[in-house]
């Protein structure tokens, strides 16, 4: 267990190091000079050179990299080349918004996928299972932004039940917060739920064929209780893997969905950064997204151990 | 006394194929009956039909009655069958390595067998009973907290046996319980099975292809081939004076008796399911087969002792 923790932590640190180099290098090779962009095309070469010195862009790339990395470790994300404002607080505020979205989307996905996938597996030869299969197939094919637009058309424009867009912090007005969260969460979560359903289905189908499920039935458990008591934990292992991977997709989906629903999250910050040529801001946001995905997959790895005692080496 | 298990005219089919046809089988109170035959002879399907746990698409017809259960087992719904399984009727499967839930402590898995049928007052009593059951299969109390992967195949099969016997079932079915085990632990597991059923006066239906095991465990034996019972009778009778030519071949192919003769094989292979010949199912592998064998042989003898063969072995030649 301890060995696995050390091993996983090492993998996490290594991936963080490699991805930080990649993110930095990618931004560095992009054409265009941030100082020139910040000052406009008509600025004099002297002014540009002066600004480059201010930003530290005149130093070697390796120095810049370690400076940036050191800042990240201390929680200092630097100062925007464009707005001259500190980036850290912006990211922190926006991250909370995106976190709500992603968590809500994940909850929707799980609430859809767990029962639907299980029913599809249990009735895989029956009409009800095949019908669910067709619906989930359809769900997989719908992109999140399209789902969002469709939801807005039906629930905001036609029925007028929910606000079409906007964001209210939960502390300010919990009721409004929930109303505004429903549609973005659905448009993010339903699509992921459709994908996850197929993994739940195959995981449950696999478990249904296991000998220990037959043993459970032979003990006198009826099919559903047998699956519940003996199948869920075993089926959870592959599903958790997919869930971890889906988080990356959810974060990317959030970028688009935030735009559709006019939500001030990390995604809109990223898009704003891109359109303003605010390179350091973009670099920081991308890095934060990468860190979030890597951390979640690290936690998923630890979750395996909690789920499957066979991975607890030397536990007796 | 009436029989513990009474199977009448059991037929198992999958789509258009018949896998088991017209099997009659009885097990008396406390009796230990062996069911032998090569793989594909329909032994396991017969057992799963009794338990009502046939795979999807596989359908059983006929009649299965169990003492203490006032309804027909074939075609009974899940609600009724779940009350029978694990309570009146229990089963030990062939593969101990995969028969237990890998994510649950074995103590909980044994205790669960009693909690499902409420044969103990509560969780604490169930755990105490589980420790007791572990003792009966010669496993220490610490085993309660172990996960299956921490135990050997033999230990796991003893756990499966302990949970099968947890509710003192009227009938225990064992399907090749020692086939997957090392020779060194086979004898121990067999001994524990016999002791377990004797202590509870449970009846035993023991499925195996190992004639030596049947000889040590069982009192009566049924020989299956091609989804039919081809011969039955007391173990001593059938093993020393086989009448059906298939039984004769099976005995010659095993080293049950210390003959100087070399072991002989039965020519050919067991045909795939549903492709057995019409009439006598054994006729395409039988040296004694004649034209008459294309009609199904009728049963000769009593319900519990007899055979179905047109050209039975002479009693004197093997006596």
Interface residues (C-beta under 8 A of the other chain):
Chain A: X125 X210 X211 X212 X214 X215 X216 X217 X218 X219 X220 X221 X222 X223 X229 X230 X233 X234 X307 X308 X309 X310 X315 X316
Chain B: X51 X53 X56 X78 X79 X82 X83 X84 X85 X86 X87 X90 X91 X93 X95 X98 X99 X100 X101 X102 X103 X104 X112 X113 X116 X117 X146 X147 X149 X150 X160 X163 X164
